[in-house]
Amino acid sequence: MKHVLLIHDGDVVMHALGLVLREEGYRVETAGRAADAQTTNADLVLMDAHSGEIGRGGSVIDLKLQLGTSAPLYLFASNPEDQLKQRALQLGADGYVSTEW
């Protein structure tokens, strides 16, 4: 079973996205901040694209070091896809997931 670390400070989003991931067969760990994460062996890290922890260019690399992981780190947000793609590139993320309805 694949392990996903989901980092977001909103309970509703965490619950909804976590529920979808669990339904798809993933084991999901949630944390409000990267510093609160209890794991270093996630297969994927999903993080809020607007988190204050990743505010400058290339900060995803620092975050991966902090987490002690080499897992891909994807940003997610409800922004239009082109804006989210730009943010992911700017911050050095491995990819992005648009949750735009």
KEFI-141641 format. One record per residue: x negated, y, z of N, C-alpha, C, CB in turn. Coordinates in nm, 4 decimals, always signed. Atoms other than C-alpha are relative to their C-alpha. Glycine has a CB too. Example, Ala and Ser with C-alpha at 12.3 -4.5 7.8 and 13.67 -1.06 7.14 Angstrom:
<sites>
SITE       npx       npy       npz      capx      capy      capz       cpx       cpy       cpz      cbpx      cbpy      cbpz
SITE   -0.0890   -0.1190   +0.0000   -1.2300   -0.4500   +0.7800   -0.0900   +0.1200   +0.0000   +0.0992   +0.0027   +0.1246
SITE   +0.0820   -0.1190   -0.0060   -1.3670   -0.1060   +0.7140   +0.0770   +0.1090   +0.0730   -0.0414   +0.0462   -0.1415
</sites>
This chain:
<sites>
SITE       npx       npy       npz      capx      capy      capz       cpx       cpy       cpz      cbpx      cbpy      cbpz
SITE   -0.0845   -0.1170   +0.0000   +0.0000   +0.0000   +0.0000   -0.0897   +0.1242   +0.0000   +0.0965   -0.0007   +0.1223
SITE   +0.0759   -0.1249   +0.0095   -0.1378   +0.3411   -0.0984   +0.0351   +0.0916   +0.1168   +0.0280   +0.0712   -0.1346
SITE   -0.0147   -0.0877   -0.1162   -0.1907   +0.5908   +0.1823   -0.0117   +0.1452   -0.0455   -0.1069   -0.0328   +0.1092
SITE   -0.0025   -0.1413   +0.0377   -0.0977   +0.9578   +0.1286   -0.0028   +0.0844   +0.1271   +0.1263   +0.0334   -0.0866
SITE   +0.0033   -0.0989   -0.1064   -0.1932   +1.2392   +0.3646   +0.0714   +0.1235   -0.0514   -0.1468   +0.0327   +0.0447
SITE   -0.0827   -0.1129   +0.0406   +0.0682   +1.5152   +0.3372   -0.0208   +0.1135   +0.0999   +0.1508   -0.0404   -0.0088
SITE   +0.0283   -0.1132   -0.0876   -0.0350   +1.8551   +0.4765   +0.0893   +0.1175   -0.0381   -0.1493   +0.0402   -0.0080
SITE   -0.0925   -0.1116   +0.0204   +0.2339   +2.1198   +0.5129   +0.0546   +0.0396   +0.1356   +0.1158   -0.0376   -0.0991
SITE   -0.0465   -0.0430   -0.1317   +0.3573   +2.3309   +0.8019   +0.1512   +0.0138   +0.0121   -0.0629   +0.1296   +0.0342
SITE   -0.1460   -0.0086   -0.0051   +0.7281   +2.3131   +0.7189   +0.0637   -0.1359   +0.0193   +0.0534   +0.0639   -0.1265
SITE   -0.0616   +0.1287   -0.0312   +0.9345   +2.0339   +0.8724   +0.0927   -0.0514   -0.1095   +0.0764   +0.0109   +0.1279
SITE   -0.0961   +0.0430   +0.1011   +1.2016   +2.0266   +0.6015   -0.0722   -0.0547   -0.1231   +0.0923   +0.1166   -0.0397
SITE   +0.0762   +0.0447   +0.1171   +0.9532   +2.0004   +0.3144   -0.0724   -0.1307   +0.0313   -0.1015   +0.1086   -0.0444
SITE   +0.0726   +0.1213   -0.0395   +0.7457   +1.7429   +0.5027   +0.0944   -0.1196   +0.0012   -0.0657   +0.0179   +0.1390
SITE   -0.0947   +0.1096   -0.0091   +1.0516   +1.5319   +0.5702   +0.0466   -0.0436   -0.1393   +0.1200   +0.0406   +0.0861
SITE   -0.0526   +0.0320   +0.1330   +1.1891   +1.5517   +0.2155   -0.1056   -0.0651   -0.0893   +0.0532   +0.1263   -0.0670
SITE   +0.1051   +0.0554   +0.0851   +0.8605   +1.4910   +0.0336   -0.0488   -0.1334   +0.0560   -0.1176   +0.0991   -0.0126
SITE   +0.0394   +0.1263   -0.0624   +0.7600   +1.2223   +0.2839   +0.1001   -0.1112   -0.0292   -0.0146   +0.0180   +0.1504
SITE   -0.1043   +0.0974   +0.0284   +1.0920   +1.0458   +0.2303   -0.0111   -0.0521   -0.1435   +0.1381   +0.0618   +0.0235
SITE   +0.0142   +0.0396   +0.1407   +1.0466   +1.0441   -0.1476   -0.1215   -0.0908   -0.0177   -0.0128   +0.1247   -0.0909
SITE   +0.1218   +0.0808   +0.0119   +0.6915   +0.9104   -0.1171   +0.0174   -0.1383   +0.0625   -0.1176   +0.0720   +0.0657
SITE   -0.0236   +0.1297   -0.0655   +0.7969   +0.6370   +0.1266   +0.0909   -0.0889   -0.0853   +0.0627   +0.0208   +0.1398
SITE   -0.0900   +0.0755   +0.0878   +1.0788   +0.5327   -0.1078   -0.0757   -0.0585   -0.1196   +0.1147   +0.0901   -0.0491
SITE   +0.0814   +0.0483   +0.1125   +0.8161   +0.4939   -0.3803   -0.1069   -0.0998   +0.0445   -0.0664   +0.1177   -0.0707
SITE   +0.0887   +0.1038   -0.0491   +0.6190   +0.2594   -0.1567   -0.1313   +0.0470   +0.0607   -0.0296   -0.0905   -0.1087
SITE   +0.1223   -0.0530   -0.0604   +0.3519   +0.4880   -0.0114   +0.0107   +0.0017   +0.1523   -0.0288   +0.1415   -0.0525
SITE   +0.0090   -0.0234   -0.1440   +0.2405   +0.4951   +0.3500   -0.0373   +0.1469   +0.0153   -0.1063   -0.0967   +0.0708
SITE   +0.0164   -0.1446   -0.0073   +0.2642   +0.8624   +0.4474   -0.0373   +0.0424   +0.1410   +0.1279   +0.0711   -0.0448
SITE   +0.0372   -0.0665   -0.1253   +0.0824   +1.0495   +0.7219   +0.0226   +0.1478   -0.0213   -0.1496   -0.0302   +0.0419
SITE   -0.0246   -0.1432   +0.0125   +0.1882   +1.4071   +0.7838   -0.0796   +0.0769   +0.1040   +0.1493   +0.0306   +0.0142
SITE   +0.0710   -0.0899   -0.0913   -0.0009   +1.6952   +0.9409   +0.0373   +0.1428   -0.0358   -0.1552   -0.0212   -0.0075
SITE   -0.0322   -0.1405   +0.0227   +0.0845   +2.0610   +0.9838   -0.1192   +0.0798   -0.0498   +0.0525   +0.0618   +0.1266
SITE   +0.1259   -0.0624   +0.0431   -0.2793   +2.1587   +0.9291   -0.1012   -0.1113   -0.0237   -0.0534   +0.1036   +0.1067
SITE   +0.1029   +0.1003   +0.0274   -0.5838   +1.9745   +0.7973   -0.0684   -0.0433   +0.1285   -0.1035   +0.0545   -0.0991
SITE   +0.0669   +0.0318   -0.1259   -0.7403   +1.9916   +1.1440   +0.0800   -0.0991   +0.0846   -0.0240   +0.1272   +0.0793
SITE   -0.0857   +0.0911   -0.0757   -0.4436   +1.7904   +1.2792   +0.0041   -0.1412   -0.0581   +0.1395   +0.0555   +0.0060
SITE   -0.0042   +0.1306   +0.0658   -0.4933   +1.4995   +1.0374   -0.0784   -0.1023   +0.0811   -0.0562   +0.0093   -0.1434
SITE   +0.0616   +0.1063   -0.0790   -0.5795   +1.1705   +1.2066   -0.0755   -0.1012   -0.0845   +0.1048   -0.0707   +0.0801
SITE   +0.0576   +0.1016   +0.0871   -0.7116   +0.9818   +0.9041   -0.1110   +0.0552   -0.0876   +0.1071   -0.0606   -0.0863
SITE   +0.1022   -0.0360   +0.0987   -1.0129   +0.9853   +0.6765   +0.0038   -0.0974   -0.1173   -0.1408   +0.0011   +0.0646
SITE   -0.0027   +0.1038   +0.1037   -0.9098   +0.6959   +0.4541   +0.1219   +0.0086   -0.0913   -0.0040   -0.1357   +0.0643
SITE   -0.1149   -0.0152   +0.0897   -0.6193   +0.8366   +0.2536   -0.0428   -0.0234   -0.1445   +0.0633   +0.1404   +0.0151
SITE   +0.0253   +0.0171   +0.1428   -0.5950   +0.7454   -0.1126   +0.0286   +0.1286   -0.0769   +0.0849   -0.1143   -0.0558
SITE   -0.0379   -0.1264   +0.0619   -0.4470   +1.0867   -0.1922   +0.0348   +0.0989   +0.1102   +0.1195   -0.0187   -0.0987
SITE   -0.0378   -0.1070   -0.0914   -0.4154   +1.4177   -0.0091   +0.0891   +0.0959   -0.0782   -0.1266   +0.0737   +0.0598
SITE   -0.0918   -0.0980   +0.0578   -0.1153   +1.6381   -0.0941   +0.0081   +0.1166   +0.0974   +0.1425   -0.0621   -0.0277
SITE   +0.0030   -0.1149   -0.0895   -0.1342   +1.9908   +0.0428   +0.0780   +0.1156   -0.0597   -0.1444   +0.0424   +0.0289
SITE   -0.0731   -0.1200   +0.0394   +0.0825   +2.3002   +0.0309   -0.0959   +0.0958   -0.0707   +0.0661   +0.0685   +0.1237
SITE   +0.0859   -0.0872   +0.0807   -0.0641   +2.5230   -0.2404   -0.0177   +0.1382   +0.0607   +0.0566   +0.0136   -0.1387
SITE   +0.0070   -0.1340   -0.0588   -0.0038   +2.8311   -0.0260   -0.0479   -0.0022   +0.1444   +0.1355   +0.0668   -0.0072
SITE   +0.0534   +0.0111   -0.1350   -0.1660   +2.7082   +0.2924   -0.1107   +0.1030   +0.0221   -0.0528   -0.1422   +0.0257
SITE   +0.1061   -0.0947   -0.0350   -0.3854   +2.9636   +0.4665   -0.1365   -0.0654   +0.0096   +0.0321   +0.0672   +0.1305
SITE   +0.1262   +0.0727   -0.0097   -0.6521   +2.6926   +0.4902   -0.0755   -0.0053   -0.1324   +0.0256   -0.1401   +0.0490
SITE   +0.0642   +0.0061   +0.1322   -0.7259   +2.7180   +0.1176   +0.0232   +0.1296   -0.0756   +0.0535   -0.1198   -0.0819
SITE   -0.0292   -0.1301   +0.0575   -0.7288   +3.0842   +0.0331   -0.1007   +0.0549   -0.0992   +0.0143   +0.0948   +0.1068
SITE   +0.1012   -0.0557   +0.0905   -1.0465   +3.1327   -0.1697   -0.0425   -0.1056   -0.1019   -0.1233   +0.0509   +0.0798
SITE   +0.0453   +0.0894   +0.1055   -1.1931   +2.9835   -0.4845   -0.0931   -0.1080   +0.0517   -0.0688   +0.0785   -0.1079
SITE   +0.0843   +0.1112   -0.0391   -1.3476   +2.6397   -0.4354   +0.0220   -0.0514   +0.1410   -0.1394   +0.0390   -0.0146
SITE   -0.0185   +0.0388   -0.1401   -1.2080   +2.6002   -0.0829   +0.0459   -0.1447   +0.0175   +0.1000   +0.0917   +0.0649
SITE   -0.0414   +0.1406   -0.0101   -1.0742   +2.2517   -0.1614   -0.1207   -0.0885   +0.0336   +0.0665   -0.0472   -0.1327
SITE   +0.1210   +0.0771   -0.0296   -1.4319   +2.1197   -0.1510   -0.0292   +0.0046   +0.1502   -0.1213   +0.0545   -0.0807
SITE   +0.0221   -0.0138   -0.1442   -1.4749   +2.2573   +0.2018   +0.1035   -0.0794   +0.0791   +0.0045   +0.1478   +0.0410
SITE   -0.1067   +0.0719   -0.0689   -1.1421   +2.1082   +0.3033   -0.0247   -0.1508   -0.0038   +0.1360   +0.0332   -0.0629
SITE   +0.0306   +0.1428   +0.0099   -1.2420   +1.7626   +0.1756   -0.1126   -0.0380   +0.0956   -0.0384   -0.0371   -0.1444
SITE   +0.1081   +0.0258   -0.0949   -1.5621   +1.7846   +0.3778   +0.0531   -0.0008   +0.1426   -0.1112   +0.1050   -0.0147
SITE   -0.0606   -0.0067   -0.1332   -1.3619   +1.8845   +0.6851   +0.0799   -0.1267   +0.0297   +0.0906   +0.1239   +0.0118
SITE   -0.0807   +0.1207   -0.0168   -1.1285   +1.5890   +0.6328   -0.0844   -0.1274   -0.0050   +0.1074   -0.0056   -0.1071
SITE   +0.0853   +0.1172   +0.0139   -1.4202   +1.3546   +0.5622   +0.0521   -0.0976   -0.1027   -0.0145   -0.0691   +0.1317
SITE   -0.0597   +0.0859   +0.1023   -1.2572   +1.2242   +0.2459   -0.0536   +0.0341   -0.1384   +0.1526   +0.0127   +0.0018
SITE   +0.0309   -0.0220   +0.1416   -1.3414   +1.1804   -0.1187   +0.1250   -0.0225   -0.0849   -0.1146   -0.0939   -0.0465
SITE   -0.1273   +0.0217   +0.0697   -0.9754   +1.1172   -0.2072   +0.0372   +0.1235   -0.0815   +0.1126   -0.0339   +0.1008
SITE   -0.0476   -0.1152   +0.0756   -0.8219   +1.3367   -0.4758   +0.0919   +0.0865   +0.0866   +0.0736   -0.0458   -0.1274
SITE   -0.0848   -0.0933   -0.0733   -0.6559   +1.6472   -0.3312   +0.0847   +0.0755   -0.1014   -0.0851   +0.0984   +0.0876
SITE   -0.0951   -0.0659   +0.0882   -0.3461   +1.7693   -0.5110   +0.0749   +0.1064   +0.0793   +0.0986   -0.1024   -0.0627
SITE   -0.0804   -0.1060   -0.0591   -0.1660   +2.0936   -0.4365   +0.1440   -0.0178   -0.0449   -0.0538   +0.1404   -0.0395
SITE   -0.1397   +0.0013   +0.0418   +0.2111   +2.1116   -0.4374   +0.0674   +0.1289   +0.0431   +0.0741   -0.1220   +0.0584
SITE   -0.0783   -0.1211   -0.0283   +0.4531   +2.4039   -0.4459   +0.1168   +0.0033   -0.0971   -0.0877   +0.1305   -0.0122
SITE   -0.1156   -0.0140   +0.0886   +0.7788   +2.5095   -0.6019   -0.0205   +0.1112   -0.1027   +0.1259   +0.0275   +0.0819
SITE   +0.0313   -0.1004   +0.1017   +0.6049   +2.7679   -0.8205   +0.0197   -0.0579   -0.1395   -0.1445   +0.0512   +0.0168
SITE   -0.0008   +0.0486   +0.1382   +0.6437   +2.7479   -1.1964   -0.1318   -0.0724   -0.0292   +0.0217   +0.1177   -0.1004
SITE   +0.1140   +0.0880   +0.0234   +0.4059   +2.4863   -1.3331   -0.1259   +0.0735   -0.0455   +0.0367   -0.1027   -0.1020
SITE   +0.1189   -0.0700   +0.0481   +0.1745   +2.7295   -1.5137   -0.0710   +0.0762   +0.1134   +0.0385   +0.0970   -0.1125
SITE   +0.0601   -0.0686   -0.1146   +0.1195   +2.9320   -1.1923   -0.0702   -0.0987   +0.0932   +0.1069   +0.0783   +0.0773
SITE   +0.0573   +0.1011   -0.0874   +0.0551   +2.6185   -0.9894   -0.1272   -0.0583   -0.0608   +0.1018   -0.1111   +0.0270
SITE   +0.1196   +0.0509   +0.0684   -0.1906   +2.4894   -1.2478   -0.1161   +0.0974   +0.0172   +0.0286   -0.0232   -0.1505
SITE   +0.1041   -0.1018   -0.0187   -0.3850   +2.8184   -1.2284   -0.0538   -0.0020   +0.1416   +0.0541   +0.1388   -0.0329
SITE   +0.0422   +0.0032   -0.1413   -0.3935   +2.8015   -0.8481   -0.0865   -0.1230   +0.0269   +0.1236   -0.0001   +0.0943
SITE   +0.0774   +0.1229   -0.0184   -0.5174   +2.4420   -0.8557   -0.1396   +0.0142   -0.0602   +0.0731   -0.1198   -0.0633
SITE   +0.1307   -0.0219   +0.0630   -0.7958   +2.5360   -1.0960   -0.0855   +0.0964   +0.0815   +0.0178   +0.0538   -0.1424
SITE   +0.0721   -0.1018   -0.0774   -0.8926   +2.8415   -0.8902   -0.0567   -0.0579   +0.1293   +0.0924   +0.1177   +0.0320
SITE   +0.0414   +0.0526   -0.1301   -0.9145   +2.6471   -0.5640   -0.0839   -0.1272   -0.0094   +0.1212   -0.0271   +0.0839
SITE   +0.0801   +0.1210   +0.0185   -1.0890   +2.3424   -0.7120   +0.0730   -0.1287   +0.0329   -0.1220   +0.0083   +0.0834
SITE   -0.0788   +0.1207   -0.0279   -0.8046   +2.0946   -0.6568   -0.0139   -0.0995   -0.1146   +0.1491   +0.0357   +0.0223
SITE   +0.0073   +0.1055   +0.1014   -0.8013   +1.7635   -0.8416   +0.1242   -0.0030   -0.0883   -0.0188   -0.1354   +0.0667
SITE   -0.1231   -0.0031   +0.0766   -0.4469   +1.8260   -0.9611   +0.1076   +0.0730   +0.0772   +0.0457   -0.1412   -0.0348
SITE   -0.1101   -0.0698   -0.0626   -0.1068   +1.9591   -0.8698   +0.1304   -0.0734   -0.0266   +0.0079   +0.1439   -0.0502
SITE   -0.1333   +0.0574   +0.0157   +0.2542   +1.8524   -0.8269   +0.0978   +0.1158   +0.0172   +0.0276   -0.1177   +0.1044
SITE   -0.0995   -0.1059   -0.0072   +0.5276   +2.1004   -0.9072   +0.1282   -0.0568   +0.0574   +0.0249   +0.0629   -0.1391
SITE   -0.1262   +0.0418   -0.0601   +0.8305   +2.0660   -0.6834   +0.1107   +0.0980   -0.0376   -0.0134   -0.0104   +0.1536
SITE   -0.0995   -0.0971   +0.0463   +1.0171   +2.3355   -0.8751   +0.1252   -0.0739   -0.0421   -0.0550   +0.0857   -0.1173
SITE   -0.1258   +0.0652   +0.0326   +1.3823   +2.2392   -0.8999   +0.0440   +0.0443   -0.1364   +0.1079   +0.0306   +0.1043
</sites>
